[in-house]
Amino acid sequence: MPKVLIISDSHGLTDEVGEIKSRHRGEVEAMIHCGDSELPYDAPELEGYYYAKGNCDFEPEMVDDQVVTVGELTIYATHGHLYQIKSTLMPLSYRAEEVSAKVACFGHSHIAGAEKVNDKLFINPGSIRLPRDHKEPSYAILEWSTLDEVSVQFYHVNGEPMTDLRMETSLAAKN
Protein backbone atom coordinates (compact mmCIF):
# COMPACT_ATOMS: atom_id res chain seq x y z
CA MET A 1 0.00 0.00 0.00
CA PRO A 2 1.47 3.36 -0.96
CA LYS A 3 2.14 5.81 1.86
CA VAL A 4 3.08 9.49 1.90
CA LEU A 5 4.54 11.29 4.91
CA ILE A 6 3.29 14.86 5.42
CA ILE A 7 4.89 17.33 7.82
CA SER A 8 4.69 21.10 8.28
CA ASP A 9 5.58 24.08 10.42
CA SER A 10 8.72 22.71 12.08
CA HIS A 11 10.00 26.28 12.68
CA GLY A 12 13.72 25.68 13.13
CA LEU A 13 13.64 22.12 14.47
CA THR A 14 16.31 19.91 12.97
CA ASP A 15 16.55 16.77 15.11
CA GLU A 16 12.81 16.10 14.96
CA VAL A 17 12.58 16.60 11.16
CA GLY A 18 15.50 14.20 10.70
CA GLU A 19 14.11 11.66 13.18
CA ILE A 20 10.68 11.59 11.51
CA LYS A 21 12.34 11.15 8.11
CA SER A 22 14.53 8.31 9.42
CA ARG A 23 11.61 6.63 11.22
CA HIS A 24 9.46 6.38 8.08
CA ARG A 25 11.99 6.42 5.22
CA GLY A 26 11.63 2.73 4.39
CA GLU A 27 7.83 2.65 4.49
CA VAL A 28 6.80 5.74 2.49
CA GLU A 29 6.98 6.42 -1.23
CA ALA A 30 7.22 10.20 -0.77
CA MET A 31 7.79 12.78 1.96
CA ILE A 32 6.21 16.22 1.82
CA HIS A 33 7.06 19.25 3.97
CA CYS A 34 4.40 21.96 3.71
CA GLY A 35 6.74 24.78 4.69
CA ASP A 36 7.94 26.96 7.53
CA SER A 37 10.93 24.82 8.39
CA GLU A 38 13.01 28.01 8.65
CA LEU A 39 15.96 25.89 7.48
CA PRO A 40 18.28 26.55 4.56
CA TYR A 41 17.24 25.11 1.21
CA ASP A 42 20.12 22.65 1.30
CA ALA A 43 19.71 21.58 4.95
CA PRO A 44 20.37 17.83 5.27
CA GLU A 45 17.15 17.45 7.26
CA LEU A 46 15.11 18.58 4.21
CA GLU A 47 16.87 16.24 1.79
CA GLY A 48 14.35 13.84 0.31
CA TYR A 49 11.32 16.02 1.07
CA TYR A 50 9.16 17.68 -1.56
CA TYR A 51 9.24 21.14 -0.04
CA ALA A 52 6.71 23.98 -0.35
CA LYS A 53 7.97 27.38 0.77
CA GLY A 54 6.22 28.89 3.79
CA ASN A 55 5.74 32.48 4.87
CA CYS A 56 8.70 32.12 7.29
CA ASP A 57 11.02 30.67 4.63
CA PHE A 58 13.18 33.11 2.70
CA GLU A 59 15.41 30.92 0.55
CA PRO A 60 15.06 32.02 -3.10
CA GLU A 61 15.54 28.42 -4.33
CA MET A 62 12.40 27.24 -2.54
CA VAL A 63 9.16 27.00 -4.53
CA ASP A 64 5.66 27.88 -3.36
CA ASP A 65 4.11 24.55 -4.24
CA GLN A 66 4.78 20.99 -5.33
CA VAL A 67 2.77 18.49 -7.35
CA VAL A 68 3.62 14.93 -6.33
CA THR A 69 2.25 11.84 -8.06
CA VAL A 70 2.48 8.50 -6.29
CA GLY A 71 0.90 5.64 -8.19
CA GLU A 72 -2.58 6.75 -9.27
CA LEU A 73 -2.80 9.62 -6.78
CA THR A 74 -1.76 13.22 -7.49
CA ILE A 75 -1.08 15.37 -4.43
CA TYR A 76 -0.78 19.14 -4.37
CA ALA A 77 1.36 20.58 -1.57
CA THR A 78 1.66 24.21 -0.51
CA HIS A 79 2.04 26.13 2.73
CA GLY A 80 -1.40 27.72 2.61
CA HIS A 81 -0.68 31.37 3.31
CA LEU A 82 -1.10 32.20 -0.38
CA TYR A 83 -4.54 30.53 -0.44
CA GLN A 84 -6.29 32.09 2.60
CA ILE A 85 -6.59 28.67 4.29
CA LYS A 86 -7.39 30.24 7.66
CA SER A 87 -10.76 31.40 6.33
CA THR A 88 -11.69 29.11 3.41
CA LEU A 89 -10.49 26.11 1.41
CA MET A 90 -11.95 27.37 -1.88
CA PRO A 91 -8.81 28.97 -3.40
CA LEU A 92 -6.80 25.87 -2.44
CA SER A 93 -9.50 23.65 -3.92
CA TYR A 94 -9.40 25.58 -7.20
CA ARG A 95 -5.60 25.28 -7.37
CA ALA A 96 -5.74 21.54 -6.67
CA GLU A 97 -8.31 21.23 -9.46
CA GLU A 98 -6.00 23.11 -11.86
CA VAL A 99 -3.23 20.56 -11.32
CA SER A 100 -5.65 17.57 -11.28
CA ALA A 101 -4.86 16.69 -7.66
CA LYS A 102 -7.22 14.59 -5.55
CA VAL A 103 -5.35 15.56 -2.35
CA ALA A 104 -4.24 19.01 -1.17
CA CYS A 105 -1.73 19.22 1.68
CA PHE A 106 -1.05 22.46 3.49
CA GLY A 107 0.21 23.96 6.74
CA HIS A 108 0.23 27.54 8.05
CA SER A 109 -2.60 27.29 10.59
CA HIS A 110 -0.80 24.70 12.76
CA ILE A 111 -4.15 22.90 13.10
CA ALA A 112 -4.04 19.16 12.39
CA GLY A 113 -6.95 17.75 10.45
CA ALA A 114 -8.23 16.00 7.36
CA GLU A 115 -11.43 16.89 5.56
CA LYS A 116 -13.03 15.69 2.36
CA VAL A 117 -14.91 18.33 0.40
CA ASN A 118 -16.65 17.13 -2.75
CA ASP A 119 -14.04 14.88 -4.37
CA LYS A 120 -10.92 16.43 -2.77
CA LEU A 121 -9.13 15.43 0.42
CA PHE A 122 -7.51 18.29 2.36
CA ILE A 123 -4.78 17.42 4.87
CA ASN A 124 -3.09 19.72 7.34
CA PRO A 125 -0.55 17.69 9.33
CA GLY A 126 -0.46 20.28 12.11
CA SER A 127 2.85 21.50 13.47
CA ILE A 128 5.67 19.49 14.98
CA ARG A 129 6.76 22.56 16.94
CA LEU A 130 3.81 24.86 17.72
CA PRO A 131 0.48 23.00 17.56
CA ARG A 132 -2.59 25.18 17.99
CA ASP A 133 -5.46 22.73 18.31
CA HIS A 134 -3.91 19.91 20.31
CA LYS A 135 -1.16 20.02 22.87
CA GLU A 136 0.66 17.33 20.92
CA PRO A 137 2.92 18.23 18.00
CA SER A 138 1.86 16.22 14.95
CA TYR A 139 2.49 14.98 11.43
CA ALA A 140 0.47 12.72 9.14
CA ILE A 141 0.75 9.68 6.90
CA LEU A 142 -1.60 9.27 3.94
CA GLU A 143 -2.12 5.63 2.92
CA TRP A 144 -4.24 3.84 0.34
CA SER A 145 -4.71 0.41 -1.16
CA THR A 146 -7.10 1.70 -3.84
CA LEU A 147 -8.74 5.09 -4.23
CA ASP A 148 -11.76 3.46 -2.57
CA GLU A 149 -9.73 2.90 0.60
CA VAL A 150 -7.78 6.00 1.64
CA SER A 151 -6.75 6.78 5.20
CA VAL A 152 -4.94 9.56 7.02
CA GLN A 153 -3.31 8.75 10.35
CA PHE A 154 -1.84 11.50 12.49
CA TYR A 155 1.19 10.86 14.69
CA HIS A 156 2.76 12.56 17.68
CA VAL A 157 6.25 13.85 16.89
CA ASN A 158 7.59 10.87 18.92
CA GLY A 159 5.98 8.44 16.42
CA GLU A 160 2.98 7.38 18.52
CA PRO A 161 -0.31 7.27 16.56
CA MET A 162 -2.88 9.83 17.69
CA THR A 163 -5.89 7.52 17.77
CA ASP A 164 -8.39 10.40 17.94
CA LEU A 165 -7.00 11.81 14.68
CA ARG A 166 -7.61 9.27 11.94
CA MET A 167 -9.76 9.52 8.83
CA GLU A 168 -10.87 6.95 6.28
CA THR A 169 -12.54 7.90 3.02
CA SER A 170 -12.84 7.16 -0.69
CA LEU A 171 -11.40 9.25 -3.50
CA ALA A 172 -12.71 7.01 -6.28
CA ALA A 173 -14.69 8.71 -9.02
CA LYS A 174 -18.43 8.37 -8.62
CA ASN A 175 -20.37 7.04 -11.58
C-alpha positions as CSV (number, residue, x, y, z in Angstrom):
1,M,0.0,0.0,0.0
2,P,1.5,3.4,-1.0
3,K,2.1,5.8,1.9
4,V,3.1,9.5,1.9
5,L,4.5,11.3,4.9
6,I,3.3,14.9,5.4
7,I,4.9,17.3,7.8
8,S,4.7,21.1,8.3
9,D,5.6,24.1,10.4
10,S,8.7,22.7,12.1
11,H,10.0,26.3,12.7
12,G,13.7,25.7,13.1
13,L,13.6,22.1,14.5
14,T,16.3,19.9,13.0
15,D,16.6,16.8,15.1
16,E,12.8,16.1,15.0
17,V,12.6,16.6,11.2
18,G,15.5,14.2,10.7
19,E,14.1,11.7,13.2
20,I,10.7,11.6,11.5
21,K,12.3,11.1,8.1
22,S,14.5,8.3,9.4
23,R,11.6,6.6,11.2
24,H,9.5,6.4,8.1
25,R,12.0,6.4,5.2
26,G,11.6,2.7,4.4
27,E,7.8,2.7,4.5
28,V,6.8,5.7,2.5
29,E,7.0,6.4,-1.2
30,A,7.2,10.2,-0.8
31,M,7.8,12.8,2.0
32,I,6.2,16.2,1.8
33,H,7.1,19.3,4.0
34,C,4.4,22.0,3.7
35,G,6.7,24.8,4.7
36,D,7.9,27.0,7.5
37,S,10.9,24.8,8.4
38,E,13.0,28.0,8.7
39,L,16.0,25.9,7.5
40,P,18.3,26.5,4.6
41,Y,17.2,25.1,1.2
42,D,20.1,22.6,1.3
43,A,19.7,21.6,5.0
44,P,20.4,17.8,5.3
45,E,17.1,17.5,7.3
46,L,15.1,18.6,4.2
47,E,16.9,16.2,1.8
48,G,14.3,13.8,0.3
49,Y,11.3,16.0,1.1
50,Y,9.2,17.7,-1.6
51,Y,9.2,21.1,0.0
52,A,6.7,24.0,-0.3
53,K,8.0,27.4,0.8
54,G,6.2,28.9,3.8
55,N,5.7,32.5,4.9
56,C,8.7,32.1,7.3
57,D,11.0,30.7,4.6
58,F,13.2,33.1,2.7
59,E,15.4,30.9,0.5
60,P,15.1,32.0,-3.1
61,E,15.5,28.4,-4.3
62,M,12.4,27.2,-2.5
63,V,9.2,27.0,-4.5
64,D,5.7,27.9,-3.4
65,D,4.1,24.6,-4.2
66,Q,4.8,21.0,-5.3
67,V,2.8,18.5,-7.4
68,V,3.6,14.9,-6.3
69,T,2.2,11.8,-8.1
70,V,2.5,8.5,-6.3
71,G,0.9,5.6,-8.2
72,E,-2.6,6.7,-9.3
73,L,-2.8,9.6,-6.8
74,T,-1.8,13.2,-7.5
75,I,-1.1,15.4,-4.4
76,Y,-0.8,19.1,-4.4
77,A,1.4,20.6,-1.6
78,T,1.7,24.2,-0.5
79,H,2.0,26.1,2.7
80,G,-1.4,27.7,2.6
81,H,-0.7,31.4,3.3
82,L,-1.1,32.2,-0.4
83,Y,-4.5,30.5,-0.4
84,Q,-6.3,32.1,2.6
85,I,-6.6,28.7,4.3
86,K,-7.4,30.2,7.7
87,S,-10.8,31.4,6.3
88,T,-11.7,29.1,3.4
89,L,-10.5,26.1,1.4
90,M,-11.9,27.4,-1.9
91,P,-8.8,29.0,-3.4
92,L,-6.8,25.9,-2.4
93,S,-9.5,23.6,-3.9
94,Y,-9.4,25.6,-7.2
95,R,-5.6,25.3,-7.4
96,A,-5.7,21.5,-6.7
97,E,-8.3,21.2,-9.5
98,E,-6.0,23.1,-11.9
99,V,-3.2,20.6,-11.3
100,S,-5.7,17.6,-11.3
101,A,-4.9,16.7,-7.7
102,K,-7.2,14.6,-5.5
103,V,-5.3,15.6,-2.4
104,A,-4.2,19.0,-1.2
105,C,-1.7,19.2,1.7
106,F,-1.0,22.5,3.5
107,G,0.2,24.0,6.7
108,H,0.2,27.5,8.0
109,S,-2.6,27.3,10.6
110,H,-0.8,24.7,12.8
111,I,-4.1,22.9,13.1
112,A,-4.0,19.2,12.4
113,G,-6.9,17.7,10.4
114,A,-8.2,16.0,7.4
115,E,-11.4,16.9,5.6
116,K,-13.0,15.7,2.4
117,V,-14.9,18.3,0.4
118,N,-16.7,17.1,-2.7
119,D,-14.0,14.9,-4.4
120,K,-10.9,16.4,-2.8
121,L,-9.1,15.4,0.4
122,F,-7.5,18.3,2.4
123,I,-4.8,17.4,4.9
124,N,-3.1,19.7,7.3
125,P,-0.5,17.7,9.3
126,G,-0.5,20.3,12.1
127,S,2.8,21.5,13.5
128,I,5.7,19.5,15.0
129,R,6.8,22.6,16.9
130,L,3.8,24.9,17.7
131,P,0.5,23.0,17.6
132,R,-2.6,25.2,18.0
133,D,-5.5,22.7,18.3
134,H,-3.9,19.9,20.3
135,K,-1.2,20.0,22.9
136,E,0.7,17.3,20.9
137,P,2.9,18.2,18.0
138,S,1.9,16.2,15.0
139,Y,2.5,15.0,11.4
140,A,0.5,12.7,9.1
141,I,0.7,9.7,6.9
142,L,-1.6,9.3,3.9
143,E,-2.1,5.6,2.9
144,W,-4.2,3.8,0.3
145,S,-4.7,0.4,-1.2
146,T,-7.1,1.7,-3.8
147,L,-8.7,5.1,-4.2
148,D,-11.8,3.5,-2.6
149,E,-9.7,2.9,0.6
150,V,-7.8,6.0,1.6
151,S,-6.8,6.8,5.2
152,V,-4.9,9.6,7.0
153,Q,-3.3,8.7,10.3
154,F,-1.8,11.5,12.5
155,Y,1.2,10.9,14.7
156,H,2.8,12.6,17.7
157,V,6.2,13.8,16.9
158,N,7.6,10.9,18.9
159,G,6.0,8.4,16.4
160,E,3.0,7.4,18.5
161,P,-0.3,7.3,16.6
162,M,-2.9,9.8,17.7
163,T,-5.9,7.5,17.8
164,D,-8.4,10.4,17.9
165,L,-7.0,11.8,14.7
166,R,-7.6,9.3,11.9
167,M,-9.8,9.5,8.8
168,E,-10.9,6.9,6.3
169,T,-12.5,7.9,3.0
170,S,-12.8,7.2,-0.7
171,L,-11.4,9.2,-3.5
172,A,-12.7,7.0,-6.3
173,A,-14.7,8.7,-9.0
174,K,-18.4,8.4,-8.6
175,N,-20.4,7.0,-11.6
